[in-house]
Amino acid sequence: MKIETCRKESFTVIGKEGSTAEGEGFIRRLWNEANTHFAEVAALAKKDGNGQLVGVWGAMPDLSRSFRPWESFEKGLYLAGVECEDGAEAPEGWTKWVVPGCEYLRAERENEDSFSQVLRYMEDNGIPLAGAAHDFTDPQTGKDYMCFPIRRL
């Protein structure tokens, strides 16, 4: 598994919010809802110079929304959404989060064990987790990544 360091300044995500309290499969349901109604936020999405989306995010802060990791990696929130312009306002039924800037360890999601493999790598190398991990899909390549904050900016 290739793990690289990257840096991302604070950014805005507008999406569909849910909680682990909603039970198994809640993340899949959020993505279904977000994808089904994407037209409602498409005009707010941040785009690159070619008009392509900049990023699709699954942000995962703790229940307090302070962007700490999920409690015991079992209890937290999830926002299935798209990166938007910073001044964008969420339409009714959508939620806006401003994700703090961080330096991340980024790894391509290769299988169901990828998350635990990165955590094990961090533990083996004495790298502390500095915040909530996030899912990221690169619209240019279609590849899915996990981003683990190792330092807040």
CNS distance restraints for C-alpha pairs under 8 A (distance, minus, plus):
assign (resid   1 and name CA) (resid 107 and name CA) 7.16 0.50 0.50
assign (resid   1 and name CA) (resid 108 and name CA) 7.55 0.50 0.50
assign (resid   1 and name CA) (resid 110 and name CA) 7.78 0.50 0.50
assign (resid   2 and name CA) (resid 107 and name CA) 6.02 0.50 0.50
assign (resid   2 and name CA) (resid 108 and name CA) 7.17 0.50 0.50
assign (resid   3 and name CA) (resid 105 and name CA) 6.33 0.50 0.50
assign (resid   3 and name CA) (resid 106 and name CA) 5.62 0.50 0.50
assign (resid   3 and name CA) (resid 107 and name CA) 4.72 0.50 0.50
assign (resid   3 and name CA) (resid 108 and name CA) 7.70 0.50 0.50
assign (resid   3 and name CA) (resid 118 and name CA) 7.85 0.50 0.50
assign (resid   4 and name CA) (resid 105 and name CA) 5.54 0.50 0.50
assign (resid   4 and name CA) (resid 106 and name CA) 5.29 0.50 0.50
assign (resid   4 and name CA) (resid 107 and name CA) 6.58 0.50 0.50
assign (resid   5 and name CA) (resid 103 and name CA) 7.02 0.50 0.50
assign (resid   5 and name CA) (resid 104 and name CA) 5.59 0.50 0.50
assign (resid   5 and name CA) (resid 105 and name CA) 4.62 0.50 0.50
assign (resid   5 and name CA) (resid 106 and name CA) 6.08 0.50 0.50
assign (resid   6 and name CA) (resid 103 and name CA) 5.75 0.50 0.50
assign (resid   6 and name CA) (resid 104 and name CA) 5.26 0.50 0.50
assign (resid   6 and name CA) (resid 105 and name CA) 6.42 0.50 0.50
assign (resid   6 and name CA) (resid 106 and name CA) 6.81 0.50 0.50
assign (resid   7 and name CA) (resid 101 and name CA) 7.70 0.50 0.50
assign (resid   7 and name CA) (resid 102 and name CA) 5.95 0.50 0.50
assign (resid   7 and name CA) (resid 103 and name CA) 4.26 0.50 0.50
assign (resid   7 and name CA) (resid 104 and name CA) 5.96 0.50 0.50
assign (resid   8 and name CA) (resid 101 and name CA) 5.51 0.50 0.50
assign (resid   8 and name CA) (resid 102 and name CA) 5.66 0.50 0.50
assign (resid   8 and name CA) (resid 103 and name CA) 6.38 0.50 0.50
assign (resid   8 and name CA) (resid 104 and name CA) 7.76 0.50 0.50
assign (resid   9 and name CA) (resid 100 and name CA) 7.05 0.50 0.50
assign (resid   9 and name CA) (resid 101 and name CA) 4.01 0.50 0.50
assign (resid   9 and name CA) (resid 102 and name CA) 6.40 0.50 0.50
assign (resid   9 and name CA) (resid 153 and name CA) 7.32 0.50 0.50
assign (resid  10 and name CA) (resid  98 and name CA) 6.79 0.50 0.50
assign (resid  10 and name CA) (resid  99 and name CA) 5.46 0.50 0.50
assign (resid  10 and name CA) (resid 100 and name CA) 4.45 0.50 0.50
assign (resid  10 and name CA) (resid 101 and name CA) 3.82 0.50 0.50
assign (resid  10 and name CA) (resid 102 and name CA) 7.42 0.50 0.50
assign (resid  11 and name CA) (resid  83 and name CA) 7.11 0.50 0.50
assign (resid  11 and name CA) (resid  84 and name CA) 7.72 0.50 0.50
assign (resid  11 and name CA) (resid  86 and name CA) 6.66 0.50 0.50
assign (resid  11 and name CA) (resid  98 and name CA) 5.64 0.50 0.50
assign (resid  11 and name CA) (resid  99 and name CA) 5.35 0.50 0.50
assign (resid  11 and name CA) (resid 100 and name CA) 6.84 0.50 0.50
assign (resid  11 and name CA) (resid 101 and name CA) 7.12 0.50 0.50
assign (resid  12 and name CA) (resid  83 and name CA) 5.66 0.50 0.50
assign (resid  12 and name CA) (resid  84 and name CA) 5.44 0.50 0.50
assign (resid  12 and name CA) (resid  85 and name CA) 6.61 0.50 0.50
assign (resid  12 and name CA) (resid  86 and name CA) 5.44 0.50 0.50
assign (resid  12 and name CA) (resid  96 and name CA) 6.96 0.50 0.50
assign (resid  12 and name CA) (resid  97 and name CA) 5.79 0.50 0.50
assign (resid  12 and name CA) (resid  98 and name CA) 4.49 0.50 0.50
assign (resid  12 and name CA) (resid  99 and name CA) 6.12 0.50 0.50
assign (resid  13 and name CA) (resid  57 and name CA) 7.14 0.50 0.50
assign (resid  13 and name CA) (resid  79 and name CA) 7.99 0.50 0.50
assign (resid  13 and name CA) (resid  81 and name CA) 5.98 0.50 0.50
assign (resid  13 and name CA) (resid  82 and name CA) 5.43 0.50 0.50
assign (resid  13 and name CA) (resid  83 and name CA) 4.46 0.50 0.50
assign (resid  13 and name CA) (resid  84 and name CA) 5.62 0.50 0.50
assign (resid  13 and name CA) (resid  96 and name CA) 5.78 0.50 0.50
assign (resid  13 and name CA) (resid  97 and name CA) 5.41 0.50 0.50
assign (resid  13 and name CA) (resid  98 and name CA) 6.44 0.50 0.50
assign (resid  13 and name CA) (resid  99 and name CA) 7.41 0.50 0.50
assign (resid  14 and name CA) (resid  41 and name CA) 7.71 0.50 0.50
assign (resid  14 and name CA) (resid  79 and name CA) 7.81 0.50 0.50
assign (resid  14 and name CA) (resid  80 and name CA) 7.95 0.50 0.50
assign (resid  14 and name CA) (resid  81 and name CA) 5.30 0.50 0.50
assign (resid  14 and name CA) (resid  82 and name CA) 5.75 0.50 0.50
assign (resid  14 and name CA) (resid  83 and name CA) 6.62 0.50 0.50
assign (resid  14 and name CA) (resid  84 and name CA) 6.54 0.50 0.50
assign (resid  14 and name CA) (resid  90 and name CA) 6.15 0.50 0.50
assign (resid  14 and name CA) (resid  94 and name CA) 6.57 0.50 0.50
assign (resid  14 and name CA) (resid  95 and name CA) 5.48 0.50 0.50
assign (resid  14 and name CA) (resid  96 and name CA) 4.41 0.50 0.50
assign (resid  14 and name CA) (resid  97 and name CA) 6.44 0.50 0.50
assign (resid  15 and name CA) (resid  34 and name CA) 6.42 0.50 0.50
assign (resid  15 and name CA) (resid  79 and name CA) 5.64 0.50 0.50
assign (resid  15 and name CA) (resid  80 and name CA) 5.07 0.50 0.50
assign (resid  15 and name CA) (resid  81 and name CA) 3.69 0.50 0.50
assign (resid  15 and name CA) (resid  82 and name CA) 6.37 0.50 0.50
assign (resid  15 and name CA) (resid  94 and name CA) 5.48 0.50 0.50
assign (resid  15 and name CA) (resid  95 and name CA) 5.43 0.50 0.50
assign (resid  15 and name CA) (resid  96 and name CA) 6.64 0.50 0.50
assign (resid  16 and name CA) (resid  30 and name CA) 5.84 0.50 0.50
assign (resid  16 and name CA) (resid  31 and name CA) 7.60 0.50 0.50
assign (resid  16 and name CA) (resid  33 and name CA) 7.15 0.50 0.50
assign (resid  16 and name CA) (resid  34 and name CA) 5.85 0.50 0.50
assign (resid  16 and name CA) (resid  79 and name CA) 5.43 0.50 0.50
assign (resid  16 and name CA) (resid  80 and name CA) 5.27 0.50 0.50
assign (resid  16 and name CA) (resid  81 and name CA) 6.34 0.50 0.50
assign (resid  16 and name CA) (resid  93 and name CA) 7.61 0.50 0.50
assign (resid  16 and name CA) (resid  94 and name CA) 5.45 0.50 0.50
assign (resid  16 and name CA) (resid  95 and name CA) 6.05 0.50 0.50
assign (resid  17 and name CA) (resid  30 and name CA) 6.96 0.50 0.50
assign (resid  17 and name CA) (resid  77 and name CA) 7.12 0.50 0.50
assign (resid  17 and name CA) (resid  78 and name CA) 5.71 0.50 0.50
assign (resid  17 and name CA) (resid  79 and name CA) 4.44 0.50 0.50
assign (resid  17 and name CA) (resid  80 and name CA) 6.56 0.50 0.50
assign (resid  17 and name CA) (resid  94 and name CA) 7.49 0.50 0.50
assign (resid  17 and name CA) (resid  95 and name CA) 6.38 0.50 0.50
assign (resid  18 and name CA) (resid  22 and name CA) 7.18 0.50 0.50
assign (resid  18 and name CA) (resid  26 and name CA) 6.92 0.50 0.50
assign (resid  18 and name CA) (resid  27 and name CA) 7.35 0.50 0.50
assign (resid  18 and name CA) (resid  30 and name CA) 6.86 0.50 0.50
assign (resid  18 and name CA) (resid  77 and name CA) 5.77 0.50 0.50
assign (resid  18 and name CA) (resid  78 and name CA) 5.41 0.50 0.50
assign (resid  18 and name CA) (resid  79 and name CA) 6.54 0.50 0.50
assign (resid  19 and name CA) (resid  23 and name CA) 7.99 0.50 0.50
assign (resid  19 and name CA) (resid  26 and name CA) 7.32 0.50 0.50
assign (resid  19 and name CA) (resid  63 and name CA) 7.97 0.50 0.50
assign (resid  19 and name CA) (resid  75 and name CA) 7.65 0.50 0.50
assign (resid  19 and name CA) (resid  76 and name CA) 5.87 0.50 0.50
assign (resid  19 and name CA) (resid  77 and name CA) 4.41 0.50 0.50
assign (resid  19 and name CA) (resid  78 and name CA) 6.10 0.50 0.50
assign (resid  20 and name CA) (resid  24 and name CA) 7.53 0.50 0.50
assign (resid  20 and name CA) (resid  26 and name CA) 7.00 0.50 0.50
assign (resid  20 and name CA) (resid  74 and name CA) 7.29 0.50 0.50
assign (resid  20 and name CA) (resid  75 and name CA) 5.55 0.50 0.50
assign (resid  20 and name CA) (resid  76 and name CA) 5.71 0.50 0.50
assign (resid  20 and name CA) (resid  77 and name CA) 6.38 0.50 0.50
assign (resid  20 and name CA) (resid  78 and name CA) 7.98 0.50 0.50
assign (resid  21 and name CA) (resid  75 and name CA) 7.40 0.50 0.50
assign (resid  22 and name CA) (resid  26 and name CA) 6.02 0.50 0.50
assign (resid  25 and name CA) (resid  29 and name CA) 6.39 0.50 0.50
assign (resid  26 and name CA) (resid  30 and name CA) 6.21 0.50 0.50
assign (resid  27 and name CA) (resid  31 and name CA) 6.33 0.50 0.50
assign (resid  27 and name CA) (resid  78 and name CA) 7.02 0.50 0.50
assign (resid  27 and name CA) (resid  80 and name CA) 7.59 0.50 0.50
assign (resid  28 and name CA) (resid  32 and name CA) 6.23 0.50 0.50
assign (resid  29 and name CA) (resid  33 and name CA) 6.22 0.50 0.50
assign (resid  30 and name CA) (resid  34 and name CA) 6.06 0.50 0.50
assign (resid  30 and name CA) (resid  79 and name CA) 7.72 0.50 0.50
assign (resid  30 and name CA) (resid  80 and name CA) 6.04 0.50 0.50
assign (resid  31 and name CA) (resid  35 and name CA) 5.90 0.50 0.50
assign (resid  31 and name CA) (resid  80 and name CA) 5.64 0.50 0.50
assign (resid  31 and name CA) (resid  81 and name CA) 7.83 0.50 0.50
assign (resid  32 and name CA) (resid  36 and name CA) 5.96 0.50 0.50
assign (resid  33 and name CA) (resid  37 and name CA) 6.26 0.50 0.50
assign (resid  34 and name CA) (resid  38 and name CA) 5.67 0.50 0.50
assign (resid  34 and name CA) (resid  80 and name CA) 6.56 0.50 0.50
assign (resid  34 and name CA) (resid  81 and name CA) 6.58 0.50 0.50
assign (resid  37 and name CA) (resid  41 and name CA) 7.87 0.50 0.50
assign (resid  38 and name CA) (resid  42 and name CA) 5.92 0.50 0.50
assign (resid  39 and name CA) (resid  43 and name CA) 7.72 0.50 0.50
assign (resid  40 and name CA) (resid  91 and name CA) 7.41 0.50 0.50
assign (resid  41 and name CA) (resid  45 and name CA) 6.61 0.50 0.50
assign (resid  41 and name CA) (resid  90 and name CA) 7.77 0.50 0.50
assign (resid  41 and name CA) (resid  91 and name CA) 7.36 0.50 0.50
assign (resid  44 and name CA) (resid  84 and name CA) 5.54 0.50 0.50
assign (resid  44 and name CA) (resid  85 and name CA) 6.37 0.50 0.50
assign (resid  44 and name CA) (resid  88 and name CA) 6.14 0.50 0.50
assign (resid  45 and name CA) (resid  53 and name CA) 6.67 0.50 0.50
assign (resid  45 and name CA) (resid  54 and name CA) 7.92 0.50 0.50
assign (resid  45 and name CA) (resid  82 and name CA) 6.27 0.50 0.50
assign (resid  45 and name CA) (resid  83 and name CA) 5.83 0.50 0.50
assign (resid  45 and name CA) (resid  84 and name CA) 4.18 0.50 0.50
assign (resid  45 and name CA) (resid  85 and name CA) 6.36 0.50 0.50
assign (resid  46 and name CA) (resid  53 and name CA) 6.01 0.50 0.50
assign (resid  46 and name CA) (resid  54 and name CA) 5.82 0.50 0.50
assign (resid  46 and name CA) (resid  55 and name CA) 7.87 0.50 0.50
assign (resid  46 and name CA) (resid  83 and name CA) 5.84 0.50 0.50
assign (resid  46 and name CA) (resid  84 and name CA) 4.48 0.50 0.50
assign (resid  46 and name CA) (resid  85 and name CA) 5.18 0.50 0.50
assign (resid  47 and name CA) (resid  51 and name CA) 5.18 0.50 0.50
assign (resid  47 and name CA) (resid  52 and name CA) 5.09 0.50 0.50
assign (resid  47 and name CA) (resid  53 and name CA) 4.45 0.50 0.50
assign (resid  47 and name CA) (resid  54 and name CA) 5.15 0.50 0.50
assign (resid  48 and name CA) (resid  52 and name CA) 5.46 0.50 0.50
assign (resid  48 and name CA) (resid  53 and name CA) 6.44 0.50 0.50
assign (resid  48 and name CA) (resid  54 and name CA) 5.92 0.50 0.50
assign (resid  52 and name CA) (resid 139 and name CA) 7.38 0.50 0.50
assign (resid  52 and name CA) (resid 140 and name CA) 7.42 0.50 0.50
assign (resid  53 and name CA) (resid  83 and name CA) 7.91 0.50 0.50
assign (resid  53 and name CA) (resid 139 and name CA) 6.15 0.50 0.50
assign (resid  53 and name CA) (resid 140 and name CA) 7.92 0.50 0.50
assign (resid  54 and name CA) (resid  83 and name CA) 6.64 0.50 0.50
assign (resid  54 and name CA) (resid 138 and name CA) 7.30 0.50 0.50
assign (resid  54 and name CA) (resid 139 and name CA) 6.78 0.50 0.50
assign (resid  55 and name CA) (resid  82 and name CA) 6.09 0.50 0.50
assign (resid  55 and name CA) (resid  83 and name CA) 5.43 0.50 0.50
assign (resid  55 and name CA) (resid 136 and name CA) 6.87 0.50 0.50
assign (resid  55 and name CA) (resid 137 and name CA) 6.16 0.50 0.50
assign (resid  55 and name CA) (resid 138 and name CA) 5.57 0.50 0.50
assign (resid  55 and name CA) (resid 139 and name CA) 6.07 0.50 0.50
assign (resid  56 and name CA) (resid  80 and name CA) 7.95 0.50 0.50
assign (resid  56 and name CA) (resid  81 and name CA) 5.93 0.50 0.50
assign (resid  56 and name CA) (resid  82 and name CA) 4.42 0.50 0.50
assign (resid  56 and name CA) (resid  83 and name CA) 6.03 0.50 0.50
assign (resid  56 and name CA) (resid 136 and name CA) 5.78 0.50 0.50
assign (resid  56 and name CA) (resid 137 and name CA) 5.13 0.50 0.50
assign (resid  56 and name CA) (resid 138 and name CA) 6.77 0.50 0.50
assign (resid  56 and name CA) (resid 139 and name CA) 7.09 0.50 0.50
assign (resid  57 and name CA) (resid  79 and name CA) 7.57 0.50 0.50
assign (resid  57 and name CA) (resid  80 and name CA) 6.15 0.50 0.50
assign (resid  57 and name CA) (resid  81 and name CA) 5.40 0.50 0.50
assign (resid  57 and name CA) (resid  82 and name CA) 5.73 0.50 0.50
assign (resid  57 and name CA) (resid  83 and name CA) 6.79 0.50 0.50
assign (resid  57 and name CA) (resid 134 and name CA) 6.97 0.50 0.50
assign (resid  57 and name CA) (resid 135 and name CA) 5.62 0.50 0.50
assign (resid  57 and name CA) (resid 136 and name CA) 4.67 0.50 0.50
assign (resid  57 and name CA) (resid 137 and name CA) 6.44 0.50 0.50
assign (resid  58 and name CA) (resid  78 and name CA) 6.38 0.50 0.50
assign (resid  58 and name CA) (resid  79 and name CA) 5.39 0.50 0.50
assign (resid  58 and name CA) (resid  80 and name CA) 4.66 0.50 0.50
assign (resid  58 and name CA) (resid  81 and name CA) 6.35 0.50 0.50
assign (resid  58 and name CA) (resid 134 and name CA) 5.61 0.50 0.50
assign (resid  58 and name CA) (resid 135 and name CA) 4.61 0.50 0.50
assign (resid  58 and name CA) (resid 136 and name CA) 6.29 0.50 0.50
assign (resid  59 and name CA) (resid  77 and name CA) 7.98 0.50 0.50
assign (resid  59 and name CA) (resid  78 and name CA) 5.54 0.50 0.50
assign (resid  59 and name CA) (resid  79 and name CA) 5.09 0.50 0.50
assign (resid  59 and name CA) (resid  80 and name CA) 6.82 0.50 0.50
assign (resid  59 and name CA) (resid 132 and name CA) 7.76 0.50 0.50
assign (resid  59 and name CA) (resid 133 and name CA) 7.19 0.50 0.50
assign (resid  59 and name CA) (resid 134 and name CA) 4.67 0.50 0.50
assign (resid  59 and name CA) (resid 135 and name CA) 6.35 0.50 0.50
assign (resid  60 and name CA) (resid  67 and name CA) 7.35 0.50 0.50
assign (resid  60 and name CA) (resid  69 and name CA) 7.45 0.50 0.50
assign (resid  60 and name CA) (resid  70 and name CA) 7.30 0.50 0.50
assign (resid  60 and name CA) (resid  76 and name CA) 6.82 0.50 0.50
assign (resid  60 and name CA) (resid  77 and name CA) 5.53 0.50 0.50
assign (resid  60 and name CA) (resid  78 and name CA) 4.62 0.50 0.50
assign (resid  60 and name CA) (resid  79 and name CA) 6.65 0.50 0.50
assign (resid  60 and name CA) (resid 132 and name CA) 5.70 0.50 0.50
assign (resid  60 and name CA) (resid 133 and name CA) 6.01 0.50 0.50
assign (resid  60 and name CA) (resid 134 and name CA) 5.51 0.50 0.50
assign (resid  60 and name CA) (resid 135 and name CA) 7.94 0.50 0.50
assign (resid  61 and name CA) (resid  65 and name CA) 5.59 0.50 0.50
assign (resid  61 and name CA) (resid  66 and name CA) 6.60 0.50 0.50
assign (resid  61 and name CA) (resid  67 and name CA) 4.20 0.50 0.50
assign (resid  61 and name CA) (resid  68 and name CA) 5.61 0.50 0.50
assign (resid  61 and name CA) (resid  69 and name CA) 5.85 0.50 0.50
assign (resid  61 and name CA) (resid  70 and name CA) 6.21 0.50 0.50
assign (resid  61 and name CA) (resid  76 and name CA) 6.11 0.50 0.50
assign (resid  61 and name CA) (resid  77 and name CA) 5.58 0.50 0.50
assign (resid  61 and name CA) (resid  78 and name CA) 6.83 0.50 0.50
assign (resid  61 and name CA) (resid 131 and name CA) 7.72 0.50 0.50
assign (resid  61 and name CA) (resid 132 and name CA) 4.97 0.50 0.50
assign (resid  61 and name CA) (resid 133 and name CA) 7.49 0.50 0.50
assign (resid  62 and name CA) (resid  66 and name CA) 6.56 0.50 0.50
assign (resid  62 and name CA) (resid  67 and name CA) 5.84 0.50 0.50
assign (resid  62 and name CA) (resid  68 and name CA) 5.32 0.50 0.50
assign (resid  62 and name CA) (resid  69 and name CA) 5.48 0.50 0.50
assign (resid  62 and name CA) (resid  70 and name CA) 4.53 0.50 0.50
assign (resid  62 and name CA) (resid  71 and name CA) 6.55 0.50 0.50
assign (resid  62 and name CA) (resid  75 and name CA) 7.06 0.50 0.50
assign (resid  62 and name CA) (resid  76 and name CA) 4.45 0.50 0.50
assign (resid  62 and name CA) (resid  77 and name CA) 5.91 0.50 0.50
assign (resid  62 and name CA) (resid 132 and name CA) 7.04 0.50 0.50
assign (resid  63 and name CA) (resid  70 and name CA) 7.34 0.50 0.50
assign (resid  63 and name CA) (resid  75 and name CA) 7.16 0.50 0.50
assign (resid  63 and name CA) (resid  76 and name CA) 4.82 0.50 0.50
assign (resid  63 and name CA) (resid  77 and name CA) 5.77 0.50 0.50
assign (resid  65 and name CA) (resid  77 and name CA) 7.70 0.50 0.50
assign (resid  67 and name CA) (resid  99 and name CA) 7.52 0.50 0.50
assign (resid  67 and name CA) (resid 100 and name CA) 7.78 0.50 0.50
assign (resid  67 and name CA) (resid 131 and name CA) 5.61 0.50 0.50
assign (resid  67 and name CA) (resid 132 and name CA) 5.10 0.50 0.50
assign (resid  68 and name CA) (resid 130 and name CA) 7.26 0.50 0.50
assign (resid  68 and name CA) (resid 131 and name CA) 4.26 0.50 0.50
assign (resid  68 and name CA) (resid 132 and name CA) 4.75 0.50 0.50
assign (resid  69 and name CA) (resid  73 and name CA) 6.89 0.50 0.50
assign (resid  69 and name CA) (resid  76 and name CA) 7.83 0.50 0.50
assign (resid  69 and name CA) (resid 129 and name CA) 7.86 0.50 0.50
assign (resid  69 and name CA) (resid 130 and name CA) 7.98 0.50 0.50
assign (resid  69 and name CA) (resid 131 and name CA) 5.23 0.50 0.50
assign (resid  69 and name CA) (resid 132 and name CA) 3.96 0.50 0.50
assign (resid  69 and name CA) (resid 133 and name CA) 6.65 0.50 0.50
assign (resid  70 and name CA) (resid  74 and name CA) 6.09 0.50 0.50
assign (resid  70 and name CA) (resid  75 and name CA) 5.27 0.50 0.50
assign (resid  70 and name CA) (resid  76 and name CA) 4.76 0.50 0.50
assign (resid  70 and name CA) (resid  77 and name CA) 7.70 0.50 0.50
assign (resid  70 and name CA) (resid 132 and name CA) 6.76 0.50 0.50
assign (resid  71 and name CA) (resid  75 and name CA) 5.06 0.50 0.50
assign (resid  71 and name CA) (resid  76 and name CA) 6.59 0.50 0.50
assign (resid  79 and name CA) (resid  95 and name CA) 7.87 0.50 0.50
assign (resid  84 and name CA) (resid  88 and name CA) 6.55 0.50 0.50
assign (resid  89 and name CA) (resid  96 and name CA) 7.06 0.50 0.50
assign (resid  90 and name CA) (resid  94 and name CA) 5.47 0.50 0.50
assign (resid  90 and name CA) (resid  95 and name CA) 5.68 0.50 0.50
assign (resid  90 and name CA) (resid  96 and name CA) 5.55 0.50 0.50
assign (resid  91 and name CA) (resid  95 and name CA) 7.77 0.50 0.50
assign (resid 100 and name CA) (resid 152 and name CA) 7.24 0.50 0.50
assign (resid 100 and name CA) (resid 153 and name CA) 7.70 0.50 0.50
assign (resid 101 and name CA) (resid 152 and name CA) 6.02 0.50 0.50
assign (resid 101 and name CA) (resid 153 and name CA) 5.26 0.50 0.50
assign (resid 102 and name CA) (resid 149 and name CA) 5.85 0.50 0.50
assign (resid 102 and name CA) (resid 150 and name CA) 7.21 0.50 0.50
assign (resid 102 and name CA) (resid 151 and name CA) 5.56 0.50 0.50
assign (resid 102 and name CA) (resid 152 and name CA) 4.25 0.50 0.50
assign (resid 102 and name CA) (resid 153 and name CA) 5.00 0.50 0.50
assign (resid 103 and name CA) (resid 149 and name CA) 5.73 0.50 0.50
assign (resid 103 and name CA) (resid 150 and name CA) 5.78 0.50 0.50
assign (resid 103 and name CA) (resid 151 and name CA) 5.15 0.50 0.50
assign (resid 103 and name CA) (resid 152 and name CA) 6.29 0.50 0.50
assign (resid 103 and name CA) (resid 153 and name CA) 6.87 0.50 0.50
assign (resid 104 and name CA) (resid 147 and name CA) 5.69 0.50 0.50
assign (resid 104 and name CA) (resid 148 and name CA) 5.09 0.50 0.50
assign (resid 104 and name CA) (resid 149 and name CA) 4.30 0.50 0.50
assign (resid 104 and name CA) (resid 150 and name CA) 5.47 0.50 0.50
assign (resid 104 and name CA) (resid 151 and name CA) 7.14 0.50 0.50
assign (resid 105 and name CA) (resid 147 and name CA) 5.71 0.50 0.50
assign (resid 105 and name CA) (resid 148 and name CA) 5.08 0.50 0.50
assign (resid 105 and name CA) (resid 149 and name CA) 6.44 0.50 0.50
assign (resid 105 and name CA) (resid 150 and name CA) 6.80 0.50 0.50
assign (resid 106 and name CA) (resid 145 and name CA) 6.48 0.50 0.50
assign (resid 106 and name CA) (resid 146 and name CA) 5.65 0.50 0.50
assign (resid 106 and name CA) (resid 147 and name CA) 4.54 0.50 0.50
assign (resid 106 and name CA) (resid 148 and name CA) 6.37 0.50 0.50
assign (resid 107 and name CA) (resid 114 and name CA) 7.97 0.50 0.50
assign (resid 107 and name CA) (resid 118 and name CA) 7.49 0.50 0.50
assign (resid 107 and name CA) (resid 145 and name CA) 5.43 0.50 0.50
assign (resid 107 and name CA) (resid 146 and name CA) 5.45 0.50 0.50
assign (resid 107 and name CA) (resid 147 and name CA) 6.76 0.50 0.50
assign (resid 108 and name CA) (resid 114 and name CA) 7.94 0.50 0.50
assign (resid 108 and name CA) (resid 143 and name CA) 7.12 0.50 0.50
assign (resid 108 and name CA) (resid 144 and name CA) 5.84 0.50 0.50
assign (resid 108 and name CA) (resid 145 and name CA) 4.19 0.50 0.50
assign (resid 108 and name CA) (resid 146 and name CA) 6.34 0.50 0.50
assign (resid 109 and name CA) (resid 114 and name CA) 5.70 0.50 0.50
assign (resid 109 and name CA) (resid 115 and name CA) 7.67 0.50 0.50
assign (resid 109 and name CA) (resid 143 and name CA) 7.94 0.50 0.50
assign (resid 109 and name CA) (resid 144 and name CA) 5.53 0.50 0.50
assign (resid 109 and name CA) (resid 145 and name CA) 5.07 0.50 0.50
assign (resid 109 and name CA) (resid 146 and name CA) 6.33 0.50 0.50
assign (resid 110 and name CA) (resid 114 and name CA) 6.07 0.50 0.50
assign (resid 113 and name CA) (resid 117 and name CA) 6.06 0.50 0.50
assign (resid 114 and name CA) (resid 118 and name CA) 6.27 0.50 0.50
assign (resid 115 and name CA) (resid 119 and name CA) 6.42 0.50 0.50
assign (resid 115 and name CA) (resid 146 and name CA) 7.29 0.50 0.50
assign (resid 116 and name CA) (resid 120 and name CA) 6.05 0.50 0.50
assign (resid 117 and name CA) (resid 121 and name CA) 6.17 0.50 0.50
assign (resid 118 and name CA) (resid 122 and name CA) 6.16 0.50 0.50
assign (resid 119 and name CA) (resid 123 and name CA) 6.18 0.50 0.50
assign (resid 120 and name CA) (resid 124 and name CA) 6.01 0.50 0.50
assign (resid 121 and name CA) (resid 125 and name CA) 6.13 0.50 0.50
assign (resid 122 and name CA) (resid 126 and name CA) 5.95 0.50 0.50
assign (resid 122 and name CA) (resid 127 and name CA) 4.74 0.50 0.50
assign (resid 122 and name CA) (resid 128 and name CA) 6.73 0.50 0.50
assign (resid 122 and name CA) (resid 129 and name CA) 7.79 0.50 0.50
assign (resid 123 and name CA) (resid 127 and name CA) 6.09 0.50 0.50
assign (resid 123 and name CA) (resid 128 and name CA) 7.31 0.50 0.50
assign (resid 127 and name CA) (resid 150 and name CA) 7.01 0.50 0.50
assign (resid 128 and name CA) (resid 150 and name CA) 6.22 0.50 0.50
assign (resid 129 and name CA) (resid 148 and name CA) 6.79 0.50 0.50
assign (resid 129 and name CA) (resid 149 and name CA) 5.96 0.50 0.50
assign (resid 129 and name CA) (resid 150 and name CA) 5.21 0.50 0.50
assign (resid 129 and name CA) (resid 151 and name CA) 7.92 0.50 0.50
assign (resid 130 and name CA) (resid 148 and name CA) 7.92 0.50 0.50
assign (resid 130 and name CA) (resid 149 and name CA) 5.22 0.50 0.50
assign (resid 130 and name CA) (resid 150 and name CA) 4.77 0.50 0.50
assign (resid 130 and name CA) (resid 151 and name CA) 5.50 0.50 0.50
assign (resid 130 and name CA) (resid 152 and name CA) 6.84 0.50 0.50
assign (resid 131 and name CA) (resid 148 and name CA) 7.41 0.50 0.50
assign (resid 131 and name CA) (resid 149 and name CA) 5.39 0.50 0.50
assign (resid 131 and name CA) (resid 150 and name CA) 7.27 0.50 0.50
assign (resid 131 and name CA) (resid 151 and name CA) 7.98 0.50 0.50
assign (resid 131 and name CA) (resid 152 and name CA) 7.88 0.50 0.50
assign (resid 132 and name CA) (resid 148 and name CA) 6.98 0.50 0.50
assign (resid 132 and name CA) (resid 149 and name CA) 6.72 0.50 0.50
assign (resid 133 and name CA) (resid 146 and name CA) 6.93 0.50 0.50
assign (resid 133 and name CA) (resid 147 and name CA) 5.50 0.50 0.50
assign (resid 133 and name CA) (resid 148 and name CA) 4.55 0.50 0.50
assign (resid 133 and name CA) (resid 149 and name CA) 6.32 0.50 0.50
assign (resid 134 and name CA) (resid 146 and name CA) 5.75 0.50 0.50
assign (resid 134 and name CA) (resid 147 and name CA) 5.16 0.50 0.50
assign (resid 134 and name CA) (resid 148 and name CA) 6.73 0.50 0.50
assign (resid 135 and name CA) (resid 144 and name CA) 7.17 0.50 0.50
assign (resid 135 and name CA) (resid 145 and name CA) 5.85 0.50 0.50
assign (resid 135 and name CA) (resid 146 and name CA) 4.70 0.50 0.50
assign (resid 135 and name CA) (resid 147 and name CA) 6.30 0.50 0.50
assign (resid 136 and name CA) (resid 144 and name CA) 5.78 0.50 0.50
assign (resid 136 and name CA) (resid 145 and name CA) 5.05 0.50 0.50
assign (resid 136 and name CA) (resid 146 and name CA) 6.07 0.50 0.50
assign (resid 136 and name CA) (resid 147 and name CA) 7.09 0.50 0.50
assign (resid 137 and name CA) (resid 142 and name CA) 6.20 0.50 0.50
assign (resid 137 and name CA) (resid 143 and name CA) 5.69 0.50 0.50
assign (resid 137 and name CA) (resid 144 and name CA) 4.46 0.50 0.50
assign (resid 137 and name CA) (resid 145 and name CA) 6.14 0.50 0.50
assign (resid 138 and name CA) (resid 142 and name CA) 5.36 0.50 0.50
assign (resid 138 and name CA) (resid 143 and name CA) 5.61 0.50 0.50
assign (resid 138 and name CA) (resid 144 and name CA) 6.59 0.50 0.50
assign (resid 138 and name CA) (resid 145 and name CA) 7.90 0.50 0.50
assign (resid 139 and name CA) (resid 143 and name CA) 7.57 0.50 0.50
